[in-house]
């Protein structure tokens, strides 16, 4: 069984301290037993050695002085036997002595306190032979039995047998030997006492050691548990708000998706991103930004009850995992509650801040595909929510814009730039009052070697957020200028419009790079117009306006693209160094049928005229719309009624063929436009 799975007698899982206590107790007991046995063996050995020494002392002091070589050779006289009996009866000698025999070198007993053995020749034992050979002998514990030369000792119990060589000269073999039996009872009593003492001391010592070890382990275990809890908190909870962090949120989503896979529409994930939070940090400082985040966390925590879990994923992004949600409607209700909780201003140091949030929602369907897919769907929905007026969006299949193929395309952009795979198509722009082509707008396409010609919507959104957008934009501008130069060589002098992204406007080197390209190709700056959207100009208004002013100072025209669809105020419009307004196609297409759209177009034209700006109407698809725009005073238009975007070669052929050819009732250049559009002249 693994240690981590050990259980106590009542079924609970053992803690680390108890596991160590139990696991250390067994080796302690074994060690104590072995140590006690070793010490006991040493006690017995030492005691027997002491008994041997005592026997030798008795032999050499109490008996040997009363013997002579003649006694060993001829045997003791009765008087000699009596003398030895008298000596052995002394208390100092006999207190431990149980039996004694004196042997001569011929294996004959010349004396024994058992007189029946005197004079007998017996078969010598190995120990006796060793003693007669002069070899020292260790004491042995024996139990006398019948039918031996020690039969008279039966009944004396266990004895300690010692053989001591008997010498009368300093050299040469012994003349005889003493065979001495000492009573084992006092020795056994001493050994038993020492064993008990040693066992008690060992037990006490090991118990103290075990208690000390247990205390150390218990303290270390408590510290380890505290550190484990702290590590878990640091790894799974946000330090600022105390909410679960991204790691714990993903774990909970994974567990929930697995558990509720059979119940679709009961689980929803909401990703919440605070709008313009960077401005709060930059304006009031990060400390006040943290106070705003804590207040937002507090408000969000009180917006829902029951099966919903709030987390902070990082920076200004929060997430809610909703359980037992009644489908999309339930998730939208939670999103509405979130927005409602953020409506009251957050007051920081007397400053009232309006905090708004974009919310992306993903509801688990019949094919959940795991937590990763559910979170990815919520993320793509959040990206859509940022551009919606409601700031809330629920994932749907059309949200899946950023797929793996688009990431692959992004990885191929650098190679495509090096190999010239990006090409430009051009859409003519017509002077609506004089019906003359005055310029073209450059629209990029990707001539992909495997996937064919790709429209900008398939790769521009991936390139714009990356550092590649700078090189990509300069590549497009250079191609456009090169085409302008080629057309000018044919006598076709047209204005060129190119598009800039928000990230381009944050590049302080862009104006100088554009100026260098204009000088390289010899194109007058006023023949180039940079188109930017309202939203791009307002990402970082200060830096964007500085970049646009630098371009305008160099002579490049500035066009505000998709006007009317962004959030630009009249104040910003007056601040931007624009020379042109492009009315978005959403107002142009239906202006003849929608009086409100027509009113917006009319008002925009009047506004532009008063601000001294040229008006360009894009998305013109019918002759009637073009005529009406001209009557309203719009200067320039573009759209499918004039021409679709065409490759440079095709448009060049059409323009070259039509230029200078008069058409009844219309200028020659407009004939070229009609020819390009394929419309009847």
Buried (B, 14 or more C-beta within 10 A) or exposed (E): EEEEEBEEEEEEEBBBBBBBBEEBBEEBEEEBEEBBEEBBEEBBEEBBEBBBEBBBEBBBEBBBEBBEEEBBEEBBEEEBBEBBEEBBEEEEBBEBBBBBBBBBBEBBBBBBBBEEBBEEEBEBBEBBEBBBEEEEBEBBBBEBEEEBBBBBBEEBEBBBBBBBBBBEEEEEEBBBBBBBBBBBBBBBEBBEEBBEEBBEEBBEEBEEBBEEBBEEBBEEBEEEEEEEEEEEBEEBBBEEBEBBBBEBBBEBBBEBBEEBBEEBBBBBBBBBBBBEBEEBBEEBEEEBBEBBBBBBBEBBBEBBEEEBBBBBBEEBBBBBBBBEBEBBEBBBBBBBBBBEBBEEEBEBEEEEBEBEBBBBBBBBBEEBEEBEBBBBBBBBBBBBBEEEEEBBBBBEEEBEEBEEEEEEBBEBBEEBBEEEBBBBBBBBBBBBEEBBBBBBBBBBBBBBEEEEEBEBEBBBBBBBEEEBBBBBBBBBBBBBBBBBEEBBEEEBEBBBBBBBBBBBBBBEEBBEBBBEBBEEBEBEBEBBBBBBBBBBBBBBBEEBBBBBBBBBEBEBBBBBBBBBBBEBEEEBBEBBBBBBBBBBBBBBBBBEEEEEBBEBBBEBBEBBBEEEBBBBBBBBBEEEBBEBBBEBBBBBBBBBBBBEBBBBEEBBEBBBEBBEEEBEEBBEBBBBBBBBBEEEB
